[in-house]
Amino acid sequence: MSDPAPLDFDMAAKVLAAQPFANLVGTELAAFETGAATLIVPVRPELAQQFGYVHGGVLSYLADNAITFAAGTVLGANVLTGGFSVTYLRPARGDRLRAVATVAGSTRRQAVVNCVITAESEGSDPVQCALAQGTVRSVERDLGDS
């Protein structure tokens, strides 16, 4: 396997824009640098569960995607999530969700990444609502062939 192609902010933004589900929920790339990525999802009523909080599936998606993007900064663009866990700390509500993922350690073929998700509202301090950790693996084939 050759060394991974460098992944920069512009390429990462193109990868995100090519994800239909990311477009459906309105995911934005806020930061992208070696070892870290930050994604934002604007909160809107369609993302809520029956009590009006953001659905846990949205938080889980956001953790998964942020973890994978952060891993891509050290492994290259051809990566897939090997697995992740998420712990919900508080119900999520506010104007937007912010997922900050940082690589805790990596080898040539895999990375372990931690992620913190906060709910943000104008004029209020961010509220930590979920923590996640995942493993991401590089793949040897072009993902466009799937």
N, CA, C and O of each residue as an XYZ file, in Angstrom:
584
protein
N       0.845     -1.175      0.000
C       0.000      0.000      0.000
C       0.892      1.239      0.000
O       1.843      1.326      0.777
N       0.587      2.180     -0.859
C       1.370      3.402     -0.926
C       0.946      4.361      0.175
O      -0.098      4.194      0.806
N       1.790      5.378      0.389
C       1.448      6.380      1.393
C       0.160      7.084      0.999
O      -0.109      7.244     -0.192
N      -0.652      7.513      1.978
C      -1.921      8.163      1.664
C      -1.714      9.505      0.975
O      -0.756     10.229      1.245
N      -2.643      9.808      0.079
C      -2.617     11.126     -0.566
C      -2.959     12.174      0.471
O      -3.837     11.953      1.304
N      -2.278     13.320      0.435
C      -2.587     14.361      1.408
C      -4.043     14.810      1.286
O      -4.586     14.910      0.185
N      -4.645     15.071      2.402
C      -6.025     15.525      2.441
C      -6.026     16.902      3.083
O      -5.622     17.058      4.235
N      -6.484     17.904      2.330
C      -6.517     19.262      2.866
C      -7.973     19.707      3.032
O      -8.897     18.956      2.720
N      -8.169     20.918      3.521
C      -9.513     21.426      3.796
C     -10.392     21.379      2.551
O     -11.537     20.932      2.624
N      -9.871     21.838      1.399
C     -10.675     21.876      0.177
C     -11.115     20.484     -0.259
O     -12.272     20.290     -0.633
N     -10.198     19.506     -0.214
C     -10.550     18.134     -0.587
C     -11.552     17.556      0.412
O     -12.505     16.883      0.019
N     -11.337     17.817      1.705
C     -12.265     17.326      2.724
C     -13.661     17.913      2.511
O     -14.660     17.210      2.664
N     -13.732     19.194      2.159
C     -15.029     19.827      1.892
C     -15.710     19.170      0.694
O     -16.930     19.009      0.694
N     -14.946     18.792     -0.317
C     -15.515     18.103     -1.483
C     -16.029     16.717     -1.111
O     -17.086     16.292     -1.577
N     -15.271     16.016     -0.268
C     -15.715     14.698      0.199
C     -17.027     14.839      0.971
O     -17.962     14.068      0.756
N     -17.095     15.815      1.859
C     -18.318     16.035      2.634
C     -19.493     16.379      1.716
O     -20.597     15.865      1.898
N     -19.257     17.240      0.741
C     -20.316     17.641     -0.190
C     -20.819     16.464     -1.029
O     -21.946     16.497     -1.524
N     -19.998     15.428     -1.193
C     -20.394     14.252     -1.982
C     -21.217     13.251     -1.170
O     -21.660     12.240     -1.716
N     -21.430     13.511      0.119
C     -22.195     12.606      0.979
C     -23.664     13.047      1.021
O     -23.980     14.075      1.620
N     -24.557     12.287      0.399
C     -25.968     12.682      0.406
C     -26.549     12.870      1.808
O     -27.316     13.807      2.026
N     -26.203     12.006      2.761
C     -26.774     12.148      4.102
C     -26.258     13.408      4.780
O     -27.014     14.091      5.471
N     -24.984     13.723      4.592
C     -24.426     14.953      5.163
C     -25.173     16.168      4.621
O     -25.446     17.114      5.360
N     -25.500     16.141      3.346
C     -26.273     17.238      2.758
C     -27.677     17.288      3.332
O     -28.214     18.372      3.560
N     -28.276     16.133      3.567
C     -29.625     16.073      4.120
C     -29.702     16.756      5.485
O     -30.652     17.489      5.758
N     -28.707     16.521      6.344
C     -28.737     17.129      7.676
C     -28.055     18.495      7.713
O     -28.137     19.191      8.725
N     -27.391     18.890      6.640
C     -26.792     20.218      6.561
C     -25.409     20.332      7.183
O     -25.031     21.397      7.672
N     -24.659     19.246      7.166
C     -23.340     19.233      7.797
C     -22.379     20.208      7.126
O     -22.323     20.308      5.900
N     -21.617     20.928      7.964
C     -20.609     21.878      7.480
C     -19.249     21.500      8.054
O     -19.157     21.064      9.202
N     -18.197     21.667      7.262
C     -16.827     21.478      7.729
C     -16.342     22.810      8.285
O     -16.219     23.787      7.546
N     -16.066     22.851      9.590
C     -15.660     24.108     10.236
C     -14.153     24.220     10.384
O     -13.606     25.320     10.304
N     -13.474     23.099     10.598
C     -12.017     23.106     10.761
C     -11.479     21.754     10.329
O     -12.138     20.727     10.487
N     -10.270     21.772      9.782
C      -9.648     20.545      9.288
C      -8.147     20.759      9.252
O      -7.641     21.547      8.453
N      -7.439     20.054     10.122
C      -5.986     20.177     10.186
C      -5.426     18.827     10.618
O      -6.180     17.962     11.063
N      -4.146     18.637     10.496
C      -3.543     17.353     10.837
C      -3.939     16.927     12.246
O      -3.661     17.617     13.226
N      -4.595     15.776     12.319
C      -4.992     15.212     13.603
C      -6.314     15.678     14.153
O      -6.694     15.262     15.248
N      -7.045     16.538     13.430
C      -8.303     17.044     13.984
C      -9.254     17.517     12.896
O      -8.838     17.990     11.839
N     -10.534     17.378     13.184
C     -11.577     17.889     12.293
C     -12.761     18.339     13.135
O     -13.061     17.756     14.177
N     -13.425     19.385     12.666
C     -14.620     19.889     13.343
C     -15.746     19.983     12.333
O     -15.605     20.603     11.279
N     -16.870     19.357     12.671
C     -18.076     19.416     11.840
C     -19.186     20.088     12.633
O     -19.251     19.978     13.857
N     -20.058     20.789     11.911
C     -21.204     21.466     12.521
C     -22.479     21.021     11.804
O     -22.504     20.885     10.580
N     -23.525     20.799     12.581
C     -24.854     20.515     12.031
C     -25.814     21.545     12.605
O     -26.004     21.598     13.820
N     -26.426     22.370     11.748
C     -27.452     23.301     12.240
C     -28.666     22.501     12.743
O     -29.115     21.561     12.087
N     -29.177     22.880     13.891
C     -30.332     22.180     14.450
C     -31.595     22.755     13.817
O     -31.761     23.971     13.720
N     -32.474     21.862     13.392
C     -33.770     22.259     12.852
C     -34.813     21.233     13.310
O     -34.441     20.131     13.714
N     -36.089     21.561     13.258
C     -37.134     20.688     13.818
C     -37.128     19.267     13.257
O     -37.473     18.329     13.976
N     -36.749     19.086     12.010
C     -36.763     17.751     11.390
C     -35.754     16.794     12.018
O     -35.827     15.588     11.780
N     -34.822     17.299     12.807
C     -33.797     16.455     13.425
C     -34.157     16.041     14.850
O     -33.354     15.414     15.540
N     -35.362     16.392     15.287
C     -35.768     16.145     16.674
C     -36.421     14.779     16.855
O     -36.924     14.166     15.914
N     -36.388     14.333     18.109
C     -37.173     13.164     18.513
C     -38.448     13.667     19.187
O     -38.727     14.866     19.163
N     -39.222     12.766     19.785
C     -40.550     13.116     20.275
C     -40.581     14.143     21.402
O     -41.619     14.768     21.620
N     -39.476     14.339     22.127
C     -39.450     15.315     23.210
C     -38.863     16.655     22.775
O     -38.731     17.568     23.590
N     -38.511     16.780     21.505
C     -37.989     18.029     20.982
C     -36.477     18.158     21.006
O     -35.935     19.159     20.537
N     -35.786     17.160     21.545
C     -34.324     17.171     21.537
C     -33.826     16.614     20.202
O     -34.561     15.924     19.496
N     -32.566     16.922     19.865
C     -31.982     16.344     18.655
C     -31.916     14.833     18.835
O     -31.498     14.341     19.883
N     -32.331     14.105     17.809
C     -32.361     12.645     17.853
C     -30.948     12.087     18.049
O     -29.987     12.590     17.467
N     -30.836     11.058     18.863
C     -29.546     10.425     19.115
C     -28.873      9.914     17.854
O     -27.646      9.860     17.780
N     -29.673      9.539     16.859
C     -29.091      9.084     15.595
C     -28.318     10.181     14.889
O     -27.326      9.907     14.214
N     -28.761     11.416     15.037
C     -28.046     12.553     14.436
C     -26.717     12.748     15.163
O     -25.688     12.974     14.526
N     -26.736     12.660     16.496
C     -25.502     12.772     17.269
C     -24.532     11.651     16.902
O     -23.331     11.880     16.759
N     -25.057     10.450     16.753
C     -24.232      9.299     16.394
C     -23.617      9.480     15.005
O     -22.426      9.238     14.813
N     -24.432      9.906     14.040
C     -23.914     10.193     12.696
C     -22.793     11.238     12.762
O     -21.739     11.076     12.148
N     -23.042     12.301     13.515
C     -22.078     13.402     13.585
C     -20.757     12.922     14.188
O     -19.687     13.286     13.700
N     -20.824     12.114     15.236
C     -19.605     11.554     15.835
C     -18.875     10.680     14.825
O     -17.666     10.820     14.644
N     -19.595      9.786     14.170
C     -18.997      8.880     13.180
C     -18.288      9.666     12.083
O     -17.142      9.367     11.748
N     -18.952     10.656     11.530
C     -18.371     11.410     10.417
C     -17.182     12.260     10.872
O     -16.172     12.326     10.171
N     -17.285     12.905     12.024
C     -16.166     13.713     12.524
C     -14.955     12.833     12.819
O     -13.822     13.200     12.507
N     -15.201     11.674     13.420
C     -14.121     10.727     13.704
C     -13.421     10.313     12.416
O     -12.192     10.279     12.351
N     -14.203     10.002     11.401
C     -13.623      9.554     10.132
C     -12.856     10.677      9.442
O     -11.789     10.436      8.877
N     -13.379     11.892      9.478
C     -12.659     13.013      8.869
C     -11.344     13.280      9.594
O     -10.324     13.519      8.947
N     -11.350     13.242     10.926
C     -10.101     13.458     11.663
C      -9.076     12.377     11.310
O      -7.897     12.672     11.116
N      -9.527     11.140     11.229
C      -8.615     10.048     10.863
C      -8.059     10.249      9.462
O      -6.900      9.929      9.198
N      -8.885     10.780      8.562
C      -8.434     11.031      7.202
C      -7.275     12.006      7.121
O      -6.538     12.015      6.135
N      -7.104     12.832      8.153
C      -5.979     13.778      8.145
C      -4.644     13.062      8.305
O      -3.608     13.590      7.900
N      -4.656     11.864      8.892
C      -3.412     11.113      9.064
C      -3.334      9.868      8.193
O      -2.243      9.359      7.935
N      -4.498      9.366      7.731
C      -4.508      8.139      6.919
C      -4.750      8.383      5.436
O      -4.504      7.490      4.625
N      -5.219      9.556      5.062
C      -5.580      9.825      3.675
C      -7.076      9.696      3.475
O      -7.819      9.401      4.411
N      -7.510      9.919      2.243
C      -8.940     10.011      1.943
C      -9.673      8.667      1.927
O     -10.873      8.631      2.196
N      -8.993      7.575      1.624
C      -9.663      6.274      1.519
C      -9.723      5.583      2.872
O      -8.891      4.731      3.184
N     -10.712      5.957      3.669
C     -10.871      5.400      5.010
C     -12.329      5.028      5.254
O     -13.244      5.593      4.655
N     -12.517      4.075      6.139
C     -13.847      3.667      6.586
C     -13.820      3.464      8.092
O     -12.803      3.050      8.648
N     -14.922      3.751      8.747
C     -15.041      3.522     10.180
C     -15.026      2.027     10.453
O     -15.775      1.268      9.838
N     -14.163      1.605     11.384
C     -14.130      0.206     11.805
C     -15.097     -0.039     12.949
O     -15.583     -1.157     13.122
N     -15.379      0.980     13.724
C     -16.315      0.884     14.837
C     -16.188      2.114     15.713
O     -15.151      2.777     15.720
N     -17.246      2.418     16.453
C     -17.198      3.543     17.383
C     -18.248      3.348     18.456
O     -19.216      2.605     18.289
N     -18.028      4.040     19.563
C     -19.027      4.040     20.631
C     -19.326      5.488     20.970
O     -18.477      6.371     20.845
N     -20.557      5.704     21.401
C     -20.973      7.056     21.771
C     -21.697      6.987     23.115
O     -22.494      6.082     23.363
N     -21.407      7.951     23.963
C     -22.098      8.078     25.237
C     -22.831      9.411     25.231
O     -22.225     10.464     25.031
N     -24.129      9.355     25.450
C     -24.949     10.564     25.497
C     -24.933     11.083     26.928
O     -25.306     10.367     27.857
N     -24.502     12.319     27.103
C     -24.400     12.904     28.437
C     -25.629     13.718     28.824
O     -26.118     13.630     29.950
N     -26.120     14.511     27.877
C     -27.279     15.379     28.107
C     -28.082     15.461     26.823
O     -27.534     15.268     25.737
N     -29.375     15.744     26.928
C     -30.154     15.965     25.701
C     -29.586     17.144     24.910
O     -29.151     18.143     25.484
N     -29.600     17.010     23.606
C     -29.047     18.061     22.735
C     -30.168     18.950     22.219
O     -31.150     18.480     21.645
N     -29.991     20.244     22.440
C     -30.888     21.245     21.873
C     -30.095     22.531     21.736
O     -29.114     22.747     22.448
N     -30.520     23.371     20.828
C     -29.808     24.623     20.600
C     -29.875     25.001     19.134
O     -30.740     24.530     18.395
N     -28.953     25.858     18.723
C     -28.924     26.331     17.343
C     -28.114     25.425     16.428
O     -28.408     25.295     15.240
N     -27.073     24.793     17.008
C     -26.206     23.941     16.192
C     -25.484     22.952     17.098
O     -25.333     23.159     18.302
N     -25.041     21.858     16.458
C     -24.186     20.877     17.120
C     -22.779     21.034     16.568
O     -22.600     21.263     15.371
N     -21.788     20.915     17.427
C     -20.385     20.988     17.002
C     -19.692     19.713     17.461
O     -19.711     19.381     18.646
N     -19.081     18.999     16.519
C     -18.303     17.799     16.827
C     -16.834     18.099     16.573
O     -16.445     18.425     15.452
N     -16.026     17.990     17.611
C     -14.585     18.194     17.504
C     -13.926     16.840     17.727
O     -14.008     16.266     18.812
N     -13.272     16.339     16.684
C     -12.632     15.025     16.735
C     -11.122     15.183     16.640
O     -10.616     15.939     15.810
N     -10.411     14.464     17.498
C      -8.945     14.524     17.492
C      -8.369     13.113     17.516
O      -8.863     12.233     18.221
N      -7.319     12.921     16.734
C      -6.660     11.625     16.663
C      -5.883     11.403     17.952
O      -5.027     12.207     18.319
N      -6.191     10.297     18.639
C      -5.487      9.949     19.879
C      -4.225      9.154     19.574
O      -3.248      9.233     20.320
N      -4.236      8.391     18.489
C      -3.082      7.594     18.087
C      -3.348      6.955     16.744
O      -4.500      6.719     16.379
N      -2.286      6.674     16.005
C      -2.479      6.060     14.691
C      -1.269      5.235     14.285
O      -0.159      5.428     14.781
N      -1.520      4.308     13.365
C      -0.486      3.539     12.687
C      -0.621      3.866     11.201
O      -1.348      4.792     10.840
N       0.056      3.133     10.351
C      -0.073      3.391      8.910
C      -1.472      3.056      8.393
O      -1.915      3.632      7.400
N      -2.173      2.130      9.056
C      -3.445      1.643      8.536
C      -4.671      1.948      9.389
O      -5.798      1.768      8.926
N      -4.479      2.401     10.609
C      -5.651      2.705     11.435
C      -5.372      3.851     12.385
O      -4.226      4.164     12.708
N      -6.463      4.468     12.823
C      -6.371      5.570     13.778
C      -7.468      5.413     14.818
O      -8.568      4.953     14.513
N      -7.162      5.797     16.039
C      -8.146      5.862     17.119
C      -8.397      7.345     17.373
O      -7.466      8.131     17.544
N      -9.678      7.704     17.393
C     -10.053      9.116     17.436
C     -11.079      9.347     18.537
O     -12.010      8.559     18.707
N     -10.900     10.437     19.285
C     -11.858     10.878     20.304
C     -12.684     12.032     19.747
O     -12.195     12.825     18.942
N     -13.933     12.117     20.181
C     -14.828     13.159     19.678
C     -15.685     13.705     20.815
O     -16.212     12.952     21.635
N     -15.813     15.025     20.847
C     -16.683     15.703     21.808
C     -17.744     16.460     21.014
O     -17.419     17.223     20.105
N     -19.009     16.246     21.358
C     -20.102     16.948     20.689
C     -20.738     17.909     21.684
O     -21.123     17.529     22.789
N     -20.835     19.155     21.262
C     -21.499     20.163     22.083
C     -22.694     20.733     21.330
O     -22.718     20.775     20.100
N     -23.677     21.167     22.100
C     -24.823     21.893     21.552
C     -24.588     23.362     21.861
O     -24.232     23.723     22.982
N     -24.790     24.204     20.855
C     -24.504     25.627     21.003
C     -25.735     26.467     20.685
O     -26.526     26.139     19.802
N     -25.871     27.553     21.426
C     -26.912     28.546     21.180
C     -26.297     29.923     21.362
O     -25.423     30.114     22.207
N     -26.758     30.882     20.566
C     -26.254     32.248     20.694
C     -26.517     32.750     22.115
O     -27.611     32.575     22.652
N     -25.513     33.368     22.709
C     -25.661     33.956     24.025
C     -25.554     32.986     25.182
O     -25.736     33.382     26.334
N     -25.258     31.710     24.903
C     -25.127     30.708     25.970
C     -23.810     29.959     25.822
O     -23.249     29.877     24.729
N     -23.330     29.420     26.918
C     -22.141     28.575     26.866
C     -22.478     27.257     26.178
O     -23.597     26.764     26.319
N     -21.527     26.671     25.430
C     -21.765     25.353     24.820
C     -22.050     24.312     25.897
O     -21.505     24.380     26.999
N     -22.903     23.355     25.570
C     -23.258     22.277     26.489
C     -22.751     20.970     25.900
O     -23.141     20.584     24.798
N     -21.883     20.291     26.637
C     -21.366     19.009     26.172
C     -22.485     17.985     26.261
O     -23.026     17.741     27.340
N     -22.834     17.384     25.124
C     -23.965     16.449     25.128
C     -23.577     15.016     24.779
O     -24.352     14.099     25.050
N     -22.395     14.791     24.182
C     -21.998     13.420     23.864
C     -20.479     13.327     23.730
O     -19.803     14.285     23.354
N     -19.971     12.138     24.052
C     -18.567     11.798     23.855
C     -18.517     10.519     23.028
O     -19.366      9.641     23.182
N     -17.521     10.418     22.152
C     -17.399      9.218     21.337
C     -15.931      8.888     21.123
O     -15.057      9.747     21.242
N     -15.682      7.628     20.805
C     -14.357      7.178     20.410
C     -14.532      6.146     19.321
O     -15.419      5.296     19.395
N     -13.682      6.222     18.302
C     -13.804      5.288     17.200
C     -12.470      4.889     16.615
O     -11.441      5.526     16.840
N     -12.525      3.796     15.844
C     -11.372      3.301     15.108
C     -11.687      3.394     13.627
O     -12.755      2.978     13.178
N     -10.755      3.941     12.881
C     -10.918      4.129     11.442
C      -9.767      3.405     10.754
O      -8.626      3.453     11.214
N     -10.080      2.731      9.645
C      -9.063      1.971      8.912
C      -8.933      2.496      7.495
O      -9.912      2.907      6.871
N      -7.711      2.474      7.004
C      -7.506      2.814      5.597
C      -7.906      1.612      4.751
O      -7.782      0.466      5.186
N      -8.381      1.879      3.554
C      -8.752      0.818      2.612
C      -7.884      0.951      1.380
O      -7.467      2.048      1.011
N      -7.613     -0.206      0.734
C      -6.678     -0.214     -0.382
C      -7.318      0.030     -1.734
O      -6.611      0.279     -2.711
N      -8.624     -0.036     -1.813
C      -9.247      0.148     -3.114
C      -9.909      1.522     -3.215
O     -10.179      2.176     -2.208
N     -10.154      1.925     -4.411
C     -10.840      3.200     -4.641
C     -12.266      3.057     -4.152
O     -12.984      2.164     -4.601
N     -12.689      3.917     -3.245
C     -14.033      3.827     -2.687
C     -15.116      4.066     -3.739
O     -16.273      3.700     -3.530
N     -14.753      4.671     -4.852
C     -15.707      4.879     -5.933
C     -16.131      3.586     -6.611
O     -17.101      3.577     -7.370
N     -15.404      2.471     -6.343
C     -15.714      1.184     -6.951
C     -16.790      0.417     -6.192
O     -17.208     -0.647     -6.650
N     -17.258      0.923     -5.035
C     -18.202      0.161     -4.225
C     -19.564      0.070     -4.850
O     -20.466     -0.543     -4.279
